[in-house]
Amino acid sequence: MKKTPFLLIAYFVWVSETRVDAYLDPGSGSMLVQLLLGGVAGAAVIMKLGWQRFKDVFRSSKAKQTDPNE
């Protein structure tokens, strides 16, 4: 596959960029904080579930048979 068309398009996109005057309002900042905290909470839940499955793989079958919780 030729890289020439892609590089040509990328060059024209880069050259045609214009300056944008933008700002972040306080709502954007709080949304970013919520996104970060939600990601951390989600990662913690996934890690907890994954750790349980990891421990179950290495648990012996004898321990599973005599487990009084089940």
C-alpha positions as CSV (number, residue, x, y, z in Angstrom):
1,M,0.0,0.0,0.0
2,K,1.4,3.4,-0.9
3,K,2.1,5.9,1.8
4,T,2.1,8.9,-0.6
5,P,-1.7,9.6,-0.5
6,F,-1.8,9.4,3.3
7,L,1.2,11.6,3.7
8,L,-0.2,14.1,1.2
9,I,-3.5,14.3,3.0
10,A,-1.8,14.5,6.4
11,Y,0.3,17.4,5.1
12,F,-2.7,19.3,3.8
13,V,-4.6,18.8,7.1
14,W,-1.5,20.1,9.0
15,V,-1.1,23.1,6.7
16,S,-4.8,24.1,6.8
17,E,-5.0,24.3,10.6
18,T,-6.2,27.6,11.9
19,R,-5.8,29.2,15.3
20,V,-8.7,28.6,17.7
21,D,-9.3,30.7,20.7
22,A,-10.8,28.3,23.2
23,Y,-11.1,28.0,27.0
24,L,-12.2,25.5,29.5
25,D,-15.1,26.5,31.7
26,P,-15.5,25.2,35.3
27,G,-18.0,22.6,34.1
28,S,-15.3,21.0,31.9
29,G,-12.9,20.8,34.8
30,S,-15.4,19.1,37.1
31,M,-16.3,16.7,34.3
32,L,-12.6,15.7,33.9
33,V,-12.4,15.1,37.7
34,Q,-15.5,12.9,37.6
35,L,-14.1,11.0,34.6
36,L,-10.8,10.4,36.5
37,L,-12.6,9.3,39.7
38,G,-15.0,7.0,37.8
39,G,-12.0,5.4,36.0
40,V,-10.2,4.8,39.3
41,A,-13.4,3.3,40.9
42,G,-14.0,1.1,37.8
43,A,-10.4,-0.1,37.8
44,A,-10.7,-1.0,41.5
45,V,-13.8,-3.1,40.9
46,I,-12.2,-4.9,37.9
47,M,-9.1,-5.6,39.9
48,K,-11.1,-7.0,42.9
49,L,-13.0,-9.3,40.6
50,G,-9.9,-10.4,38.8
51,W,-8.1,-11.1,42.0
52,Q,-10.9,-13.4,43.2
53,R,-10.7,-15.3,39.9
54,F,-6.9,-15.4,40.2
55,K,-7.1,-16.9,43.7
56,D,-9.8,-19.4,42.6
57,V,-7.5,-20.8,39.9
58,F,-4.8,-21.7,42.4
59,R,-7.1,-22.9,45.1
60,S,-6.9,-26.7,45.4
61,S,-9.9,-28.8,44.5
62,K,-9.8,-30.4,48.0
63,A,-10.3,-26.9,49.6
64,K,-13.2,-26.3,47.3
65,Q,-14.9,-29.6,48.4
66,T,-14.6,-28.9,52.1
67,D,-15.6,-25.2,51.9
68,P,-18.4,-24.6,54.4
69,N,-19.5,-21.4,52.8
70,E,-20.9,-23.1,49.7
